[in-house]
């Protein structure tokens, strides 16, 4: 049997999510080989790289210029994503970019155009699409098992805020709920969002509200097929990381997601217990693995990934409409 060609990967950004991505690429994706890690903080890339058999460098350019790197994973700060995507594409590298790919629609267009012009793959990190429960829910909807979607719900609850002062304004929409917006779009195939009404407040850390923190939000999205989707987020789920979705339609209902780390349930003298995950990288480890398997397969096969820059722009358009809605305290139209 002929083994598939291994894709050599360089990673930019060795923070929490970047470290997790590097470990998954190195240990859980057979078709990938981690070659290099870039991070501007002295010693950080060297430490992570050496632990995984890769070299550490300070500058992203060292990865873009490397002959032994075919694909780049971008896990740097969100503000840098667009320019890194463009630079990687112009260097002829396939690109995987963590969400959000951009913070404005014009920047999203620039990133999409750069990948298109260079004829390289561009995938964005919407990991829920690769979680088995969410995949099964999507398949059921596509098969018509729930009929026409009428009511939808997507939930993200994070276990807490380590440093509320460090959370950039509008993070709840552009970095947290953007996952939920992608999920609602994906679970309502072919429909377009037309209107958003968002409300948000600082209920977890109200003392930081004047600095721009919003830690609790509810969004109602109206679609052109009549479906209504509700997305909610909170940064104070003391019981653990909580991600779920539900689609109710004319012919039935489908749900996905759980707070449980495993299917094990303990029954003892004090009641019924399940072990919960404290981080997304724990709850969605298999989903993160699945998205990198898809990315390397797409690069190897010379095709577009199943999650593209266009998907990233669609989710961003809802996030930006949410910001406008909160400012106006009213429903607003979604800019396509």
Buried (B, 14 or more C-beta within 10 A) or exposed (E): EEEEEBBBBBBBBBBEBBBBBBBBBBEBBEBBBBBBBBBBEEEBBBBBBEBBEBBBBBEBEBBBEBEEBBBBBBBBEBEBBBBBBBBBBBBEBBBBBBBBBBBEBEBBBBBBEBBEEBEBBBBBBBBBBBBEBBBEBBEBBEEEBBBBBBEBBBBBBBBBBEEBEEBEEBBBBBBBBBBBBBBBBBBBEEBEBBBBBBBBBBBBBEEBBEEEBBBBBBBBBBBEBEBBBBBBBBBBBEEBBBBBBBBBBEEEBBEBBBBBBEEEEEEEEEEEEBEBBBBBBEBBBEBBBBBBBBBBBBBBEEEBBBBBBEBBBBBBBBBBBBBBBBEEEEBBEBEE
